[in-house]
Amino acid sequence: MTRQSAQSPRGFWYRVLEGVLRPILMATTKRDWRGGEHLQEHGGIVVAMNHLSYFDPLVAAHFCNDNGRPPRFLAKAELFKVPVLGQILKGAGQIPVRRGSADAASSLKAATEAVKRGECIVVYPEGTLTRNPDFWPMAGKTGVARIALATGCPVIPAAQWGPQEVIDPRKKSVRLLPRKTMHVWAGPAVDLDDLRGEPLTATVLREATERIMKAITDLLIEQRGEQPGNIQGDA
Protein backbone atom coordinates (compact mmCIF):
# COMPACT_ATOMS: atom_id res chain seq x y z
CA MET A 1 0.00 0.00 0.00
CA THR A 2 1.25 3.51 -0.81
CA ARG A 3 2.48 5.42 2.23
CA GLN A 4 0.64 8.68 2.69
CA SER A 5 3.82 10.40 3.85
CA ALA A 6 5.37 9.87 0.43
CA GLN A 7 2.64 11.71 -1.43
CA SER A 8 2.91 15.17 -2.95
CA PRO A 9 -0.12 17.45 -2.66
CA ARG A 10 -2.69 17.48 -5.46
CA GLY A 11 -4.23 20.84 -6.29
CA PHE A 12 -7.59 21.48 -7.96
CA TRP A 13 -6.28 21.68 -11.51
CA TYR A 14 -4.07 18.65 -10.97
CA ARG A 15 -7.15 16.67 -9.96
CA VAL A 16 -9.00 17.95 -13.04
CA LEU A 17 -6.20 16.78 -15.33
CA GLU A 18 -5.97 13.47 -13.53
CA GLY A 19 -9.72 12.96 -13.77
CA VAL A 20 -9.77 13.63 -17.49
CA LEU A 21 -6.58 11.89 -18.59
CA ARG A 22 -6.48 8.79 -16.42
CA PRO A 23 -9.55 7.10 -17.97
CA ILE A 24 -8.19 7.84 -21.45
CA LEU A 25 -4.82 6.31 -20.63
CA MET A 26 -6.40 3.28 -18.99
CA ALA A 27 -8.50 2.70 -22.11
CA THR A 28 -5.78 3.27 -24.71
CA THR A 29 -2.60 1.80 -23.15
CA LYS A 30 -1.35 -1.25 -21.33
CA ARG A 31 1.14 -0.84 -18.51
CA ASP A 32 4.33 -2.56 -17.44
CA TRP A 33 5.26 -0.73 -14.24
CA ARG A 34 8.28 -1.95 -12.27
CA GLY A 35 10.33 -0.50 -9.42
CA GLY A 36 7.60 1.75 -8.10
CA GLU A 37 8.79 1.06 -4.56
CA HIS A 38 11.81 3.25 -5.27
CA LEU A 39 9.52 6.28 -5.49
CA GLN A 40 8.41 5.75 -1.90
CA GLU A 41 11.32 7.74 -0.50
CA HIS A 42 10.29 10.19 2.19
CA GLY A 43 10.37 13.83 1.14
CA GLY A 44 11.34 15.35 -2.18
CA ILE A 45 12.68 13.24 -5.02
CA VAL A 46 13.72 13.71 -8.62
CA VAL A 47 12.69 11.07 -11.15
CA ALA A 48 15.16 11.20 -14.06
CA MET A 49 13.83 9.61 -17.24
CA ASN A 50 14.83 9.17 -20.89
CA HIS A 51 12.87 11.27 -23.41
CA LEU A 52 11.34 9.48 -26.42
CA SER A 53 8.11 11.17 -27.44
CA TYR A 54 5.66 14.00 -26.82
CA PHE A 55 3.54 11.31 -25.13
CA ASP A 56 6.18 10.87 -22.41
CA PRO A 57 4.76 13.25 -19.78
CA LEU A 58 1.41 11.46 -19.75
CA VAL A 59 3.11 8.10 -19.26
CA ALA A 60 5.44 9.45 -16.57
CA ALA A 61 2.54 11.09 -14.74
CA HIS A 62 0.53 7.85 -14.89
CA PHE A 63 3.46 5.85 -13.49
CA CYS A 64 4.21 8.32 -10.70
CA ASN A 65 0.55 8.72 -9.75
CA ASP A 66 0.09 4.97 -9.58
CA ASN A 67 2.97 4.89 -7.12
CA GLY A 68 1.65 7.64 -4.88
CA ARG A 69 3.83 10.49 -6.13
CA PRO A 70 1.92 13.10 -8.15
CA PRO A 71 4.67 14.63 -10.28
CA ARG A 72 5.64 18.15 -11.23
CA PHE A 73 7.25 18.69 -14.62
CA LEU A 74 9.51 21.32 -16.10
CA ALA A 75 7.48 22.42 -19.16
CA LYS A 76 8.24 24.83 -22.02
CA ALA A 77 7.37 28.37 -20.98
CA GLU A 78 5.51 28.90 -24.27
CA LEU A 79 2.83 26.44 -23.14
CA PHE A 80 1.97 28.70 -20.21
CA LYS A 81 0.99 31.45 -22.67
CA VAL A 82 -1.67 29.30 -24.35
CA PRO A 83 -5.17 30.36 -23.22
CA VAL A 84 -6.77 27.98 -20.73
CA LEU A 85 -3.87 25.48 -21.01
CA GLY A 86 -1.50 27.94 -19.38
CA GLN A 87 -3.87 28.45 -16.46
CA ILE A 88 -4.27 24.71 -16.03
CA LEU A 89 -0.51 24.06 -16.11
CA LYS A 90 0.18 26.83 -13.62
CA GLY A 91 -2.67 25.72 -11.38
CA ALA A 92 -1.41 22.13 -11.51
CA GLY A 93 1.97 23.23 -10.19
CA GLN A 94 4.00 22.68 -13.32
CA ILE A 95 7.22 24.69 -13.72
CA PRO A 96 7.89 26.87 -16.81
CA VAL A 97 11.28 26.58 -18.48
CA ARG A 98 12.58 29.41 -20.66
CA ARG A 99 15.27 27.69 -22.65
CA GLY A 100 18.32 29.58 -23.81
CA SER A 101 17.66 32.56 -21.57
CA ALA A 102 18.89 33.93 -18.27
CA ASP A 103 15.56 32.82 -16.80
CA ALA A 104 16.50 29.14 -17.23
CA ALA A 105 18.23 29.31 -13.83
CA SER A 106 14.96 30.39 -12.23
CA SER A 107 13.37 27.16 -13.46
CA LEU A 108 16.02 25.13 -11.65
CA LYS A 109 15.48 27.28 -8.56
CA ALA A 110 11.72 26.61 -8.71
CA ALA A 111 12.35 22.87 -9.11
CA THR A 112 14.80 22.95 -6.21
CA GLU A 113 12.27 24.71 -3.98
CA ALA A 114 9.59 22.15 -4.95
CA VAL A 115 11.90 19.30 -3.97
CA LYS A 116 12.59 20.99 -0.63
CA ARG A 117 8.82 21.09 -0.06
CA GLY A 118 8.71 17.31 -0.50
CA GLU A 119 7.48 17.23 -4.09
CA CYS A 120 8.25 14.68 -6.79
CA ILE A 121 9.84 16.34 -9.82
CA VAL A 122 10.15 14.54 -13.16
CA VAL A 123 13.09 15.72 -15.27
CA TYR A 124 14.35 14.57 -18.68
CA PRO A 125 18.11 15.06 -18.29
CA GLU A 126 18.70 15.15 -22.06
CA GLY A 127 16.70 18.37 -22.17
CA THR A 128 14.97 17.42 -25.40
CA LEU A 129 13.70 14.41 -27.33
CA THR A 130 16.52 12.01 -28.11
CA ARG A 131 18.01 12.40 -31.56
CA ASN A 132 19.60 8.96 -31.43
CA PRO A 133 18.28 7.04 -34.47
CA ASP A 134 17.50 4.00 -32.30
CA PHE A 135 15.94 6.00 -29.46
CA TRP A 136 18.81 5.46 -27.01
CA PRO A 137 19.51 8.30 -24.54
CA MET A 138 21.87 11.09 -25.48
CA ALA A 139 24.32 12.74 -23.11
CA GLY A 140 22.56 14.47 -20.24
CA LYS A 141 22.62 18.09 -19.19
CA THR A 142 23.56 18.99 -15.63
CA GLY A 143 20.22 20.32 -14.33
CA VAL A 144 19.25 17.13 -12.50
CA ALA A 145 22.66 16.95 -10.84
CA ARG A 146 22.37 20.57 -9.71
CA ILE A 147 18.98 19.94 -8.10
CA ALA A 148 20.14 16.73 -6.42
CA LEU A 149 23.40 18.09 -5.07
CA ALA A 150 21.83 21.36 -3.92
CA THR A 151 19.04 19.62 -1.99
CA GLY A 152 20.51 16.22 -1.06
CA CYS A 153 17.40 14.57 -2.52
CA PRO A 154 17.43 11.09 -4.08
CA VAL A 155 17.58 10.82 -7.86
CA ILE A 156 15.47 7.88 -9.00
CA PRO A 157 16.46 6.70 -12.49
CA ALA A 158 13.62 5.48 -14.70
CA ALA A 159 13.63 4.05 -18.22
CA GLN A 160 10.63 4.03 -20.49
CA TRP A 161 9.85 2.31 -23.77
CA GLY A 162 6.62 2.44 -25.73
CA PRO A 163 5.51 6.10 -25.86
CA GLN A 164 7.23 6.49 -29.25
CA GLU A 165 4.82 3.88 -30.61
CA VAL A 166 1.89 6.14 -29.71
CA ILE A 167 3.38 9.41 -30.88
CA ASP A 168 6.41 8.99 -33.13
CA PRO A 169 8.14 12.40 -33.14
CA ARG A 170 9.92 11.59 -36.41
CA LYS A 171 6.87 10.55 -38.39
CA LYS A 172 4.62 13.04 -36.56
CA SER A 173 2.00 10.32 -36.33
CA VAL A 174 -0.39 9.32 -33.54
CA ARG A 175 -1.45 5.69 -33.11
CA LEU A 176 -3.58 4.96 -30.06
CA LEU A 177 -4.91 1.64 -31.38
CA PRO A 178 -4.18 -1.17 -31.12
CA ARG A 179 -3.27 -0.55 -27.48
CA LYS A 180 0.45 -0.19 -26.88
CA THR A 181 2.25 -1.28 -23.71
CA MET A 182 3.97 1.52 -21.81
CA HIS A 183 7.04 0.10 -20.08
CA VAL A 184 8.37 2.19 -17.19
CA TRP A 185 10.99 0.68 -14.91
CA ALA A 186 12.49 2.59 -12.00
CA GLY A 187 15.68 1.69 -10.18
CA PRO A 188 17.21 2.50 -6.81
CA ALA A 189 18.50 6.00 -6.15
CA VAL A 190 21.73 6.85 -7.94
CA ASP A 191 24.68 6.84 -5.54
CA LEU A 192 25.86 10.45 -5.31
CA ASP A 193 26.92 10.40 -1.65
CA ASP A 194 30.61 11.01 -2.35
CA LEU A 195 29.73 14.12 -4.38
CA ARG A 196 27.37 15.71 -1.87
CA GLY A 197 28.93 18.63 -0.04
CA GLU A 198 31.50 19.16 -2.77
CA PRO A 199 31.64 22.51 -4.62
CA LEU A 200 29.41 22.40 -7.70
CA THR A 201 32.24 22.48 -10.19
CA ALA A 202 31.88 21.42 -13.81
CA THR A 203 33.75 18.21 -12.97
CA VAL A 204 31.45 17.29 -10.08
CA LEU A 205 28.29 18.11 -12.06
CA ARG A 206 29.48 16.11 -15.05
CA GLU A 207 30.35 13.09 -12.90
CA ALA A 208 26.93 13.15 -11.24
CA THR A 209 25.20 13.55 -14.60
CA GLU A 210 27.10 10.64 -16.14
CA ARG A 211 26.13 8.38 -13.23
CA ILE A 212 22.48 9.35 -13.64
CA MET A 213 22.50 8.74 -17.39
CA LYS A 214 24.29 5.41 -16.95
CA ALA A 215 21.64 4.25 -14.47
CA ILE A 216 18.85 5.21 -16.92
CA THR A 217 20.62 3.55 -19.84
CA ASP A 218 21.31 0.36 -17.88
CA LEU A 219 17.60 0.08 -17.07
CA LEU A 220 16.72 0.66 -20.72
CA ILE A 221 19.19 -2.01 -21.86
CA GLU A 222 17.50 -4.51 -19.55
CA GLN A 223 14.08 -3.31 -20.62
CA ARG A 224 14.76 -3.58 -24.36
CA GLY A 225 16.95 -6.67 -24.13
CA GLU A 226 19.61 -5.21 -26.41
CA GLN A 227 22.75 -3.14 -26.32
CA PRO A 228 22.92 0.42 -27.68
CA GLY A 229 25.19 1.54 -30.48
CA ASN A 230 27.07 4.81 -30.19
CA ILE A 231 25.28 7.22 -27.87
CA GLN A 232 25.86 10.77 -28.93
CA GLY A 233 24.43 14.15 -28.10
CA ASP A 234 25.28 17.50 -26.65
CA ALA A 235 25.92 17.79 -22.94
Residue pairs with C-beta under 8 A, 6 or more apart in sequence:
2 40
2 67
2 68
3 40
3 68
5 42
6 39
6 40
6 41
6 42
6 68
6 69
7 68
7 69
7 70
8 69
8 70
8 71
8 72
8 118
8 119
8 120
9 70
10 18
10 70
11 91
11 92
11 93
12 91
13 87
13 88
13 90
13 91
13 92
14 70
14 91
14 92
14 93
16 88
16 92
17 88
17 92
18 65
18 70
21 58
21 61
21 62
22 62
22 65
25 58
25 59
25 62
28 166
28 176
28 177
28 179
29 59
29 62
29 162
29 166
29 179
29 180
29 181
29 182
30 179
30 180
30 181
30 182
31 62
31 63
31 66
31 181
31 182
31 184
32 162
32 181
32 182
32 183
32 184
32 185
33 63
33 66
33 67
33 184
33 185
34 184
34 185
34 186
35 158
35 185
35 186
35 187
36 63
36 66
36 67
36 186
37 67
38 156
38 186
38 187
38 188
38 189
39 45
39 47
39 64
39 67
39 68
39 69
39 120
39 156
39 186
40 67
40 68
40 69
41 154
41 156
41 189
43 118
43 153
44 114
44 115
44 116
44 117
44 118
44 119
44 120
44 121
44 151
44 153
45 69
45 115
45 120
45 121
45 153
45 154
45 155
45 156
46 111
46 115
46 120
46 121
46 122
46 123
46 144
46 147
46 148
46 153
46 154
46 155
46 156
47 60
47 64
47 69
47 71
47 120
47 121
47 122
47 123
47 156
47 158
47 186
48 123
48 124
48 125
48 140
48 144
48 155
48 156
48 157
48 158
48 190
48 212
48 215
48 216
49 56
49 60
49 122
49 123
49 124
49 157
49 158
49 159
49 160
49 184
49 216
50 124
50 126
50 130
50 137
50 159
50 160
50 216
50 217
50 220
51 124
51 126
51 128
51 129
51 130
51 137
52 129
52 130
52 135
52 160
52 161
52 163
52 164
52 169
53 129
53 163
53 164
53 166
53 167
53 168
53 169
54 129
54 167
54 169
55 163
55 164
55 166
55 167
56 124
56 160
56 163
57 73
57 75
57 122
58 163
59 160
59 162
59 163
59 182
59 184
60 71
60 73
60 122
60 158
60 160
60 184
61 70
61 71
61 73
61 122
62 182
63 158
63 160
63 182
63 184
63 186
64 70
64 71
64 120
64 122
65 71
69 120
70 120
71 120
71 121
71 122
72 93
72 94
72 95
72 111
72 114
72 119
72 120
72 121
72 122
73 94
73 95
73 121
73 122
74 94
74 95
74 96
74 97
74 107
74 111
74 121
74 123
75 89
75 94
75 95
75 96
75 97
76 96
76 97
76 99
77 96
77 97
77 98
77 99
77 103
79 85
79 86
79 89
79 96
80 86
80 89
80 90
80 96
89 96
93 114
93 119
95 107
95 110
95 111
95 114
95 121
96 107
97 104
97 107
98 104
98 106
98 107
99 127
108 143
108 146
108 147
111 121
111 123
111 143
111 147
112 146
112 147
112 150
112 151
114 121
115 121
115 147
115 151
115 153
116 151
121 147
123 143
123 144
123 147
125 140
125 141
125 143
125 144
125 209
125 212
125 213
125 216
126 137
126 138
126 139
126 140
126 141
126 233
127 140
127 141
127 143
129 169
130 136
130 137
130 138
130 233
131 138
131 233
132 138
132 228
132 231
132 232
132 233
134 228
134 229
135 161
135 164
136 217
136 220
136 228
136 229
136 231
137 213
137 216
137 217
137 220
137 231
137 233
138 231
138 232
138 233
138 234
139 213
139 231
139 232
139 233
139 234
139 235
140 209
140 210
140 212
140 213
140 235
141 209
141 235
142 205
142 206
142 208
142 209
142 235
144 155
144 208
144 209
144 212
145 192
145 204
145 205
145 208
145 209
145 212
146 200
146 205
147 153
148 154
148 155
148 190
148 192
148 208
149 192
149 195
149 196
149 198
149 200
149 204
149 205
149 208
150 200
152 196
154 189
154 190
155 189
155 190
155 192
155 212
156 186
156 187
156 188
156 189
156 190
157 186
157 187
157 190
157 212
157 215
157 216
157 219
158 184
158 185
158 186
158 187
158 216
158 219
159 183
159 184
159 185
159 216
159 217
159 219
159 220
159 222
159 223
160 182
160 183
160 184
160 185
161 183
161 220
161 223
161 224
162 180
162 181
162 182
162 183
163 182
165 175
165 180
166 174
166 175
166 176
166 180
167 173
167 174
168 175
183 223
185 219
185 222
185 223
186 219
187 215
187 218
187 219
190 208
190 211
190 212
190 215
191 211
192 208
192 211
195 204
195 207
195 208
198 204
206 235
209 235
217 228
217 231
220 228
221 227
221 228
